[in-house]
Amino acid sequence: MNYSKVNNIVGWICFLIATITYVLTLEPSASFWDCGEFIASAFRMQVVHQPGAPLFLMIQRFFSIFAFGDVTKIAYWMNVGSAVSSGATILFLFWTITALAKKTLVKAGEEISKSDLISIIGAGAVGALAYTFSDSFWFSAVESEVYAQSSLFTAIVFWAILKWESHADEPRADRWLLFIAYIMGLSIGIHLLNLLTIPAIAFIYYFKRTGKATTAGIFKTLAVGILILAVIQYGIIQYLVSFGAYFDLFFVNTLGLGFGTGVLFFAIIIIGLFVWGIRYSIKHQKKLLNLGLISTVLIIFGYASFSMIIIRAKADPNLNNSAPKDAFSFLSYLNREQYGDRPLGYGPNYNSERVGIKEGGKTIWRKGNDKYEKAGTKTEYEYNNNTLLPRMYSDDAPHASFYKEWMHLDDAKKPNLVDNMGFLFSYQIGYMYMRYFGWNFIGRQNDEQGQGSGYEGEWLSGIKAFDSWKIGDQSHLPPSTVDNKAYNRFFFLPLIIGLLGAIWHFQRNQKDAGVVALLFFFTGIAIVLYLNQKPLEPRERDYAYVGSFYAFAIWIGLGVIAIREWLLKKLTPTTGAVAATIIGLLVAPVIMAEQGWDDHDRSTKMVAHDIALDYLESCAPNAILFTYGDNDTYPLWYIQEVENVRPDVRIVNLSLFDTDWYINGLRQKQNESAPLPITMKPEQYVQGERDVMPFDDYKIAGSVELKNIVELLLSNDDNDKVAMQDGTKSNFLPTKNFKITIDPQQVISTGTVSAADAAKITPEMDWTFNKGYVTKGTLAMLDILAHNNWKRPIYFASTVPSEQYNGLDKYLYSEGLALRLVPFKADTASNEERAEQLNTPVLYNNVMTKFKWGNMKTATYLDPQSSDDTFIFTNIFSNLTGSLIKEGKNAEAKKVVDKYFEVMPQRFFGIRTVVVKYYIAENLYKLGETARANEILTQSGDYINKELIFLSDISQSKGALTGSQNIQTGLYYLDRMIKASRAAGQEKVSIQLEKIFASLEAKFSGYYGQQGPAQ
């Protein structure tokens, strides 16, 4: 058969298998994290968070066309865009593997034998399909995120360099190199991961162009590859824009010309230099110079997709992150200055002390009315106890505690280079990379967030003897593992075949194997070194390393040939090739697909979509809703911007509130939401003005009216300011005791409080501010509170950290997934009870008639974020039921309970589920629903027992208590369940639970001592 035809046909078959797999398992709407923002921004061509992904947005906008105007299908079709991109990645991976295999097996000019043909195609199919069903790649393939398209561009450029290599001796072969340059330029508009292929590409070029590789040549090639990477990363992506910005600064501030003239002049100079350089290279036959210059031009052409960011930013769309409208704001946007810096080569440890501020920091420029203005200087602190390669650098208290616990350091220890290298290899590489590698090619314990506990979120093979050695005793695996759909056991098989392929490759073709190894390193370990990751990440970060898993999948494919040549050499070549292919398929893609399908099938899950709807439906008309994190903001942006749900609600993200560009957006009309009542003028909150204002206690008696506080903080009178250490003066906060005088008729007329509740209205809403400083974002919130006059309802999302309430806790009442600010007389109850204050009638109506539940009850799979939301919803059901019972509304309470059982899954998602289920059971006893309550407590007791027995086994095998928080929580609520069941007269249940408690108490008595359940 014709090799080329077979290679193309089987490659496209692999594409179809992958694409169909991803389409069948993709999420039907927006998913959590960045996807909601990306979908909303792609649909309306808006500006996403730094450093942007303009080409990704334009491609996704194309896929949205297939929704044919049905806004509820926009997200689905954008997810299909990721699925198709991922399927195309598999196509190019197949062709890459077959090219490498053919190059190694078949000499130039030889005819391919049937056995070699089968082996080559089999290798391509096994490697490509193994990557198809790999955990991390599959996850990104079914949602609208940049990583699917980024992987595609990586696959294209690596395939293209192999195409160049095979045609390098032909005329015009270098067009493949120009193609690679353009694709790389385009890829910048998606994600920078593609650039990490450059060192590997440099070696393929070197090996092809040199007759005999030398040690010196190899080191030079590595240096050149890294240099090219640095030139693109810094020279083109950053400094090209930086030079343009400073040209503009000179033309505007010195020459008095208009904004943009300097950028235009700089562009003309750059274009002129490239034209002259290319003409010179042609005239003098400088082929390498010509290739370099044209490649650079093509990279810049591709990079020009970022013009979309500036164009759309100037249009002031609703989502306009950083508002990069001018040269300096665009430069800040590209440099990700919003996210701060991290030390890489040299810097402080977590317990290094600040000893000063570096003088002469970089000037920060902002656009003024007619020239650029100084917004301050970039502060760089100086520290003592600096070290090389600082890996333990974050001084956040939780991070510092983690460093000390992980590395067994005492408080007096100042980590040195050895300690930092220990953390690099044990945590950043050993835990945060090798754990992910194990998920993909060895197996996975569960999908619990791994925080270094040693008993959850680990890789796990399924071979109990080995897993017991690694994690701990596996004889009593708990429900959090065996009932978790991410309990994937590959028994090391994909890893083994990949290692066989790598060994075979190095033996047969050391150069190509070295190139694949370099790709593996730069898209894996090099990223670990560059990111310098802090511990306790809010989500798993395996998606960043899929390039290295791609490289390993190449070796999985080549493992088929190793099996044929080493293990099946007694068979005929053709039979051996067929058998090796079948074995390869079974031990890699088949087992990976069988084990991984159920925890990647998101086709029935609508949690992110519906919880976004529920957040908005928790709000009264024209509300202001304060949110804080990604998952209580991005899905809301999606459902509002794309599906036009509750366009009257103004979403205010408190994480962005400290920036001038975000406050500017809030002062504009968006959708059907009027501008917010912010009285601050732009010059009062521009970058560099009122960034942070200190608290200086003036011992003022009583509480001060909030309007007066805001007026003082906005004052430009030097008498209203305090002197700072650097000689400047700053506005300040003289007291933390605030109040708002309430006009009862006003709050009733605006619908904030019903007339029936008039007696509950407080004459003065007083509270104590809970921070030692005021940022401009906090000032903006105080401005809104002071001047809103109750015209617009104000809410905080239930997931906002309590410190962001700014002391208003006692006036916040839950109406679902949002807490409404209501001027009721403060409850004198404990803080714990205050946090659960409910506006019961509104909450009841929302739960029973408005809320949707994301198919939680019937979804094939709920990812960890979705399962966390079952906790939130169960807590709402529990609180509402308890409140109705207190009010004597048992009939309504029973309806709420019935709704809970109708829409919520009854399985356990970790020990936290036990907590909320206990309160459901407690309410069920009060309602006379004894059978249901008994069932919940019995199931909870059984769950606690199995989970804690597992932790006991691990603790014994490790010689130290493991999972103490889960143990304490489990025992505490087991004790409460015993009391509750006994109080309800359910002796059989209480006796059963007591036996469990006594057994567990005996297991942990060595750690906690004998305690026993209270009688």
Order of alpha helices (4+ residues) and beta strands (2+ residues): alpha-alpha-alpha-alpha-alpha-alpha-alpha-alpha-alpha-alpha-alpha-alpha-alpha-alpha-alpha-beta-beta-beta-beta-beta-beta-alpha-alpha-alpha-beta-alpha-alpha-beta-alpha-alpha-alpha-alpha-alpha-alpha-alpha-beta-alpha-beta-alpha-alpha-beta-beta-alpha-beta-beta-beta-alpha-beta-beta-alpha-beta-beta-beta-alpha-alpha-alpha-alpha-alpha-alpha-alpha-alpha
